[in-house]
Amino acid sequence: MITILASILLLAGCFFCLLSAVGCLRMKDTYARMHVATKAVAFGGTMIVVSHAMIHPQPASFIFGMLIIGFFYMTLPLAGHVLGRTTYRRGIEPAKPFVVDESGDLLQRHR
């Protein structure tokens, strides 16, 4: 039963990672690509790590799995933020205009 559940989680995690890769190819602008790359990979990677911890139920596997998941959720949002901020500061326009642009005045003062 555990093996079946772990296999389902592994397949779902691989599906989300594949979905992220396809989304990076299909999205129109950098802002949408970074969103797809950070959110889906974190979720899919978490499923893969949990499935590994279920198949290998040693304490070390659990500890390393929690560290990897923590690393995912600490670094991927930060990387997405840095990519988005750099893209915005370079003046790259999104596919659709922003609804609210809170940094527009700040960007004009620094130029």
KEKE-3310 file (N, C-alpha, C; in steps of 0.2 Angstrom, whole numbers, plus 5000, padded with zeros to 4 digits):
npx = (5004:5010:5019:5012:5006:5017:5022:5012:5013:5026:5024:5015:5023:5033:5025:5021:5033:5036:5025:5029:5040:5035:5026:5035:5040:5029:5023:5020:5028:5042:5038:5027:5034:5043:5035:5028:5040:5044:5034:5027:5038:5043:5032:5030:5043:5043:5033:5040:5051:5044:5039:5050:5055:5045:5047:5059:5060:5070:5077:5087:5084:5071:5075:5084:5075:5066:5074:5078:5065:5063:5073:5069:5057:5062:5072:5066:5055:5062:5072:5063:5058:5069:5072:5061:5061:5073:5070:5060:5067:5075:5067:5059:5044:5028:5017:5004:4998:5003:4991:4992:5005:5016:5029:5033:5036:5047:5056:5058:5064:5077:5083)
npy = (4994:5006:5007:5009:5021:5030:5028:5034:5047:5050:5050:5060:5071:5071:5074:5087:5094:5092:5099:5112:5114:5113:5124:5135:5135:5139:5151:5168:5179:5185:5186:5178:5166:5165:5163:5151:5143:5143:5140:5128:5119:5119:5113:5100:5095:5093:5083:5073:5071:5068:5055:5048:5048:5040:5027:5024:5022:5027:5037:5046:5048:5054:5066:5072:5074:5083:5094:5096:5100:5111:5119:5121:5129:5140:5145:5145:5155:5167:5167:5168:5181:5189:5187:5193:5206:5210:5209:5218:5230:5231:5236:5228:5224:5217:5205:5208:5224:5230:5229:5236:5246:5248:5251:5260:5274:5274:5267:5277:5287:5282:5281)
npz = (5000:5004:4995:4983:4985:4987:4974:4966:4971:4967:4953:4951:4956:4946:4936:4939:4938:4925:4919:4923:4916:4903:4904:4905:4892:4885:4891:4889:4893:4904:4917:4919:4916:4926:4937:4935:4934:4948:4957:4952:4952:4965:4971:4964:4967:4980:4982:4976:4984:4996:4992:4991:5004:5009:5003:5008:5023:5034:5048:5043:5030:5031:5038:5029:5019:5024:5025:5012:5007:5015:5010:4996:4998:5004:4995:4982:4981:4984:4973:4962:4965:4964:4951:4945:4950:4944:4930:4929:4933:4922:4913:4905:4897:4902:4895:4897:4903:4919:4933:4945:4948:4959:4960:4950:4952:4960:4952:4942:4949:4952:4940)
capx = (5000:5014:5023:5007:5005:5023:5022:5007:5016:5032:5022:5012:5028:5036:5020:5021:5039:5035:5021:5033:5045:5031:5024:5041:5040:5022:5021:5022:5033:5047:5035:5023:5038:5046:5029:5028:5046:5045:5028:5026:5044:5043:5026:5032:5049:5040:5030:5046:5055:5040:5038:5057:5055:5040:5050:5065:5058:5075:5077:5091:5080:5066:5078:5086:5069:5063:5079:5077:5059:5064:5077:5064:5052:5066:5075:5063:5052:5067:5074:5058:5057:5075:5071:5055:5064:5078:5067:5056:5071:5078:5062:5056:5037:5025:5013:4998:5000:5001:4985:4994:5012:5018:5037:5035:5039:5053:5061:5059:5069:5084:5086)
capy = (5000:5012:5008:5012:5028:5033:5028:5040:5054:5051:5052:5067:5076:5072:5078:5095:5096:5092:5104:5118:5114:5115:5131:5139:5136:5141:5157:5174:5184:5183:5186:5172:5160:5164:5161:5144:5139:5143:5137:5121:5115:5118:5108:5094:5093:5091:5077:5068:5070:5064:5049:5045:5046:5034:5021:5023:5025:5028:5044:5050:5050:5059:5072:5075:5076:5089:5099:5098:5103:5118:5123:5123:5134:5146:5148:5147:5161:5172:5167:5171:5188:5192:5187:5198:5213:5212:5210:5225:5236:5232:5239:5223:5225:5211:5204:5212:5229:5229:5232:5241:5247:5252:5253:5264:5280:5272:5266:5283:5291:5279:5282)
capz = (5000:5004:4988:4978:4987:4985:4966:4964:4973:4962:4946:4952:4957:4940:4931:4940:4936:4917:4918:4924:4910:4897:4905:4904:4885:4883:4893:4884:4896:4909:4923:4919:4916:4933:4942:4933:4936:4955:4960:4951:4954:4972:4973:4962:4970:4987:4981:4974:4991:5001:4990:4992:5011:5011:5001:5012:5030:5039:5050:5039:5024:5033:5040:5023:5015:5027:5024:5005:5006:5017:5005:4991:5000:5006:4989:4975:4981:4983:4966:4958:4967:4961:4943:4943:4951:4939:4924:4930:4933:4915:4908:4900:4898:4903:4890:4898:4907:4926:4935:4949:4948:4965:4960:4945:4954:4963:4947:4939:4953:4952:4933)
cpx = (5004:5018:5018:5006:5011:5024:5018:5010:5022:5029:5018:5017:5032:5031:5020:5028:5039:5031:5024:5037:5041:5028:5029:5042:5034:5021:5024:5028:5037:5043:5031:5028:5041:5041:5029:5034:5047:5040:5027:5032:5044:5037:5028:5038:5047:5037:5035:5049:5051:5039:5045:5057:5050:5043:5056:5064:5064:5074:5081:5087:5074:5069:5080:5080:5066:5068:5079:5070:5059:5068:5073:5060:5056:5069:5071:5059:5057:5070:5069:5057:5063:5074:5066:5058:5069:5075:5063:5061:5075:5073:5059:5048:5034:5020:5007:5001:4998:4995:4987:5002:5015:5025:5038:5038:5046:5058:5063:5064:5076:5087:5090)
cpy = (5006:5013:5011:5019:5032:5033:5034:5046:5055:5053:5059:5072:5077:5075:5085:5098:5097:5098:5111:5119:5116:5122:5136:5140:5140:5148:5163:5178:5181:5182:5180:5166:5159:5161:5153:5140:5138:5139:5129:5116:5114:5112:5101:5091:5090:5084:5071:5066:5066:5057:5045:5043:5041:5028:5019:5026:5026:5036:5048:5053:5055:5066:5076:5078:5082:5095:5101:5102:5111:5122:5125:5129:5140:5149:5150:5153:5167:5172:5170:5179:5192:5193:5192:5205:5215:5213:5217:5231:5237:5235:5234:5223:5218:5211:5208:5218:5227:5232:5238:5241:5251:5254:5258:5271:5279:5271:5272:5287:5288:5279:5289)
cpz = (5000:4998:4983:4979:4985:4977:4963:4965:4968:4955:4946:4952:4950:4935:4932:4938:4928:4915:4919:4918:4904:4898:4904:4896:4882:4885:4889:4887:4902:4916:4924:4920:4923:4938:4941:4936:4944:4958:4959:4952:4961:4974:4971:4965:4977:4987:4979:4980:4996:4999:4991:5000:5013:5009:5005:5019:5035:5041:5046:5033:5026:5035:5034:5019:5017:5025:5016:5004:5009:5013:4999:4992:5002:5000:4983:4975:4980:4976:4961:4959:4964:4954:4941:4944:4946:4932:4924:4929:4926:4910:4904:4902:4898:4896:4891:4903:4914:4928:4940:4949:4953:4964:4954:4946:4957:4957:4943:4943:4953:4945:4932)
residu = (MET:ILE:THR:ILE:LEU:ALA:SER:ILE:LEU:LEU:LEU:ALA:GLY:CYS:PHE:PHE:CYS:LEU:LEU:SER:ALA:VAL:GLY:CYS:LEU:ARG:MET:LYS:ASP:THR:TYR:ALA:ARG:MET:HIS:VAL:ALA:THR:LYS:ALA:VAL:ALA:PHE:GLY:GLY:THR:MET:ILE:VAL:VAL:SER:HIS:ALA:MET:ILE:HIS:PRO:GLN:PRO:ALA:SER:PHE:ILE:PHE:GLY:MET:LEU:ILE:ILE:GLY:PHE:PHE:TYR:MET:THR:LEU:PRO:LEU:ALA:GLY:HIS:VAL:LEU:GLY:ARG:THR:THR:TYR:ARG:ARG:GLY:ILE:GLU:PRO:ALA:LYS:PRO:PHE:VAL:VAL:ASP:GLU:SER:GLY:ASP:LEU:LEU:GLN:ARG:HIS:ARG)
# end
